[in-house]
Amino acid sequence: MQDKPQQTPEGDAKNPQFEIQRIYVKDMSFEAPNTPHTFVEDWKPEVQLNLETKSNRIQENVHEVIISVTATVTTSKKSAFLIEVQQAGIFMISGFPGDQLKQMLGSFCPNILFPYAREVISDIVMRGGFPQLILAPVNFDMLYAQHLEDQKKQGAKTDDKGDDSKVH
């Protein structure tokens, strides 16, 4: 019987590893400043959405990724509600070269987290007495590519570890 080569916790280029360790709500806020008057007006909502992602290295090969979603909904030019959710996850990622690690943190992990954020937003908005708010899917691959293009235009330098990065 042959011994298998020992696997290091860091993985290697031939054996990249990815593991979801935890998914959680880091922060959330809901405000409906004009209730109950908002409930008696015609419901013609206008939604403004702001989305940001960032990552932090916790320890070797362990990263926290956070997506922040802010939805501001107005009707009749008055604020109906504002909801902010920071959905986060802890991911073990090893054996990926620098650029692939950055893509994992800036695109792949946010794609995993966004459905959880959408569910939290939908639930809280309904608990606030408003019609369900269902956010459309987000193409994090495109946003990440756009972020890289913006960095090239600005001549910004990025950390090869992919840590403390932000994508708007």
LINGI-V672238 format. One record per backbone hydrogen bond with DSSP energy under -1.0 kcal/mol. NH is the residue of the N-H (numbers start at 1). CO is the residue of the C=O. Records with the same first field share a line. If there is no record, write none. Layout:
# LINGI-V672238
NH->CO + CO
This chain:
# LINGI-V672238
11->8
15->12
17->94
19->92
21->90
22->90
24->88
26->86
27->86
29->84
31->82
35->32
38->34
39->36
40->37
44->42
46->74
48->72
50->70
52->68
53->167
54->66
55->165
56->64
58->62
59->62
62->59
63->91
64->56
65->89
66->54
67->87
68->52
69->85
70->50
71->83
72->48
73->81
74->46
75->78
78->75
80->73
81->73
82->31
83->71
84->29
85->69
86->27
87->67
88->24
89->65
90->22
91->63
92->19
93->61
94->17
101->97
102->98
103->99
104->100
105->101
106->102
107->103
108->103
109->104
111->107
112->108
113->109
114->110
117->113
118->114
119->115
120->116
121->117
122->118
123->119
124->120
125->121
126->122
127->123
128->124
129->126
130->125
140->138
143->139
144->140
145->141
146->142
147->143
148->144
149->145
150->146
151->147
152->148
153->149
154->150
155->151
156->151
162->159
167->53
